[in-house]
Amino acid sequence: MSLFSTTFQTIENGISYASQKQQTIAQNIANVDTPNYKSKTVSRTSEFRDLLHNELEAYQTDSKHIPFSDSSQRVITQQENTSYQANGNNVDMDKEMADMAENQIYYEALVDRLNGKFNSLQTVIRGGK
């Protein structure tokens, strides 16, 4: 029996994904003038997650052990086939800024949901007051 629902784990995975995506976007922006730099993107793939889950099964041998989580796997891909600048760089600042804004909204929504879960727990602990 789990004390909490899987919502905390799901939110944690989402925040971790948003953090990694933010770092990748920031790296792309920092290298906007670097010759031959190719932009990178972060994505979640169900095929990759299913492959790892099937190959790396883990068994909890004691109920006191921390349970293994099925965290979503992320893949960082490099965009090789485009070039927006004469120096071979393919960072599109407009796209990167739009991706950053979208990722920020996603992150803030997750943090807001996490705060709501903690507030609900706090209300229950206080006896509804």
Order of alpha helices (4+ residues) and beta strands (2+ residues): alpha-beta-alpha-beta-alpha
